[in-house]
Amino acid sequence: MGVAAVKTDLVDEEFEEVREQRGSRSGLTVTVAIHRTVGGVSLGGCRMRPYASDADAVADAKRLAHSMTFKAAAAGLAIGGGKGVIALPADEPISFERRRDALHDFADLVESLRGRYVTAQDVGTSEEDVAYMGTITRHVAGHPIAQGGSGDPSPYTAHGVEVAIRASLPGGDVNGRHIAIVGLGHVGGALAERLAADGARLTVADADPGKRALADRLGARWVSAEDAFETDADLFSPCALGGTLSAEMISRLGAPVVAGAANNQLSDDSAAGELAQRGVLWAPDFIANAGGLIAVVAEYRSRRFDRDRTERAVEEIGATLKEVYRRAGPGGNTLLAATALAAERAAAADHGAGPGAVAA
Ligand SMILES: NC(=O)c1ccc[n+]([C@@H]2O[C@H](COP(=O)([O-])OP(=O)(O)OC[C@H]3O[C@@H](n4cnc5c(N)ncnc54)[C@H](O)[C@@H]3O)[C@@H](O)[C@H]2O)c1
């Protein structure tokens, strides 16, 4: 294939395969990490962003592939975790042509894996990019709706986060509840719309002042991210970047419940213990934000994307989360409970019996 000058081909004990190559067209490093396959397949998006070094790009691909394994398993999807990364130069803008070349290099790498890794949209890549890669390799999911695909996964992620919010609030109703959201992007914006339509009272924040128009339209209170974090709301929903739940920040958290879309919300695993100790109920991110993955896998598994069926599968996030809360018990560590549940479901998927598995 068109990707030349393979630098390394790492396989270590924890990962089924990690491939790092220098793209022959773009000269950029493209990486695929396959944490595990189920039935010979792993899936995860293609992230395109600047990295300080190739080692950082590979480490990110591995970290993300690892969490995809848990996300898919917890959602009962009979598919393994993988991830792709295109490392952009850290300090120079990239031309349209070179970006296209990088997508081509990445698609060649995907094709060379012969279906062991299926790629999709992620941070820095778009539906159009997915469609373009789909002209080079068929191991792509999340095609535009106009092509019969599932389209942008964000609305499904937003739906899943709303389901998680309901499952996390006493009584399961958002009407009249006060919810603080940080990040009104693709997911947070759609989530805010859903919650406002269901009668929730919103306090919102976004680093982009342009998002204030949406806040105004929804009658939401517009504050700084810090104020949203500290607001005495019924629930806090992180929908921007990960890593915000550190011990220091948790001590300043205003809401007794946290459920949001951001990936890797905890600064490290010990933060889950800190949340539990402070009586904060935390919806593990890899369960709450699985809606987009559920949609993409549904498209990949079926010849025709079935939206209604997918929405019903997204609703299952509520039952999964309640099971996690039941297992954790009052004041228990929900990360430990969720990880154990994911491991059980992963083992079941290995034996072809994943609960709620999207049929192949
Ligand atoms: N898009 C999906 O389907 C999906 C699926 C799973 C997880 N996630 C995760 O959900 C989060 C949001 O995803 P998205 O697709 O909506 O991204 P996005 O880029 O569309 O939106 C992120 C928003 O957060 C804002 N933001 C960034 N840093 C901020 C800060 N420090 N303070 C306040 N606002 C800040 C941005 O201005 C932007 O409006 C990410 O962590 C992503 O990894 C997304």
PDBQT file of the ligand as one rigid body, heavy atoms in Angstrom, charges set to zero:
ROOT
HETATM    1  N1  LIG A 401     -18.867  14.183  20.127  1.00  0.00    +0.000 N 
HETATM    2  C1  LIG A 401     -19.154  13.016  20.662  1.00  0.00    +0.000 C 
HETATM    3  O1  LIG A 401     -19.992  12.248  20.176  1.00  0.00    +0.000 OA
HETATM    4  C2  LIG A 401     -18.454  12.592  21.932  1.00  0.00    +0.000 A 
HETATM    5  C3  LIG A 401     -18.540  11.253  22.339  1.00  0.00    +0.000 A 
HETATM    6  C4  LIG A 401     -17.930  10.857  23.532  1.00  0.00    +0.000 A 
HETATM    7  C5  LIG A 401     -17.230  11.803  24.284  1.00  0.00    +0.000 A 
HETATM    8  N2  LIG A 401     -17.153  13.091  23.858  1.00  0.00    +0.000 N 
HETATM    9  C6  LIG A 401     -16.419  14.049  24.695  1.00  0.00    +0.000 C 
HETATM   10  O2  LIG A 401     -17.319  15.082  25.080  1.00  0.00    +0.000 OA
HETATM   11  C7  LIG A 401     -16.608  16.325  25.172  1.00  0.00    +0.000 C 
HETATM   12  C8  LIG A 401     -17.278  17.341  24.259  1.00  0.00    +0.000 C 
HETATM   13  O3  LIG A 401     -17.281  16.860  22.935  1.00  0.00    +0.000 OA
HETATM   14  P1  LIG A 401     -17.851  17.754  21.732  1.00  0.00    +0.000 P 
HETATM   15  O4  LIG A 401     -17.901  16.867  20.540  1.00  0.00    +0.000 OA
HETATM   16  O5  LIG A 401     -19.088  18.455  22.176  1.00  0.00    +0.000 OA
HETATM   17  O6  LIG A 401     -16.660  18.793  21.570  1.00  0.00    +0.000 OA
HETATM   18  P2  LIG A 401     -16.742  20.289  21.005  1.00  0.00    +0.000 P 
HETATM   19  O7  LIG A 401     -15.352  20.648  20.659  1.00  0.00    +0.000 OA
HETATM   20  O8  LIG A 401     -17.809  20.408  19.976  1.00  0.00    +0.000 OA
HETATM   21  O9  LIG A 401     -17.233  21.134  22.269  1.00  0.00    +0.000 OA
HETATM   22  C9  LIG A 401     -16.440  21.424  23.377  1.00  0.00    +0.000 C 
HETATM   23  C10 LIG A 401     -16.901  22.783  23.906  1.00  0.00    +0.000 C 
HETATM   24  O10 LIG A 401     -16.215  23.011  25.141  1.00  0.00    +0.000 OA
HETATM   25  C11 LIG A 401     -15.743  24.348  25.124  1.00  0.00    +0.000 C 
HETATM   26  N3  LIG A 401     -14.572  24.413  26.009  1.00  0.00    +0.000 N 
HETATM   27  C12 LIG A 401     -13.343  23.909  25.782  1.00  0.00    +0.000 A 
HETATM   28  N4  LIG A 401     -12.543  24.132  26.825  1.00  0.00    +0.000 NA
HETATM   29  C13 LIG A 401     -13.288  24.785  27.741  1.00  0.00    +0.000 A 
HETATM   30  C14 LIG A 401     -13.030  25.283  29.027  1.00  0.00    +0.000 A 
HETATM   31  N5  LIG A 401     -11.832  25.154  29.605  1.00  0.00    +0.000 N 
HETATM   32  N6  LIG A 401     -14.034  25.915  29.689  1.00  0.00    +0.000 NA
HETATM   33  C15 LIG A 401     -15.246  26.044  29.120  1.00  0.00    +0.000 A 
HETATM   34  N7  LIG A 401     -15.555  25.584  27.896  1.00  0.00    +0.000 NA
HETATM   35  C16 LIG A 401     -14.582  24.962  27.222  1.00  0.00    +0.000 A 
HETATM   36  C17 LIG A 401     -15.452  24.665  23.682  1.00  0.00    +0.000 C 
HETATM   37  O11 LIG A 401     -15.457  26.073  23.439  1.00  0.00    +0.000 OA
HETATM   38  C18 LIG A 401     -16.577  23.940  22.970  1.00  0.00    +0.000 C 
HETATM   39  O12 LIG A 401     -17.718  24.753  22.807  1.00  0.00    +0.000 OA
HETATM   40  C19 LIG A 401     -15.153  16.006  24.806  1.00  0.00    +0.000 C 
HETATM   41  O13 LIG A 401     -14.458  15.714  25.986  1.00  0.00    +0.000 OA
HETATM   42  C20 LIG A 401     -15.285  14.745  23.966  1.00  0.00    +0.000 C 
HETATM   43  O14 LIG A 401     -14.102  13.967  24.014  1.00  0.00    +0.000 OA
HETATM   44  C21 LIG A 401     -17.742  13.513  22.706  1.00  0.00    +0.000 A 
ENDROOT
TORSDOF 0
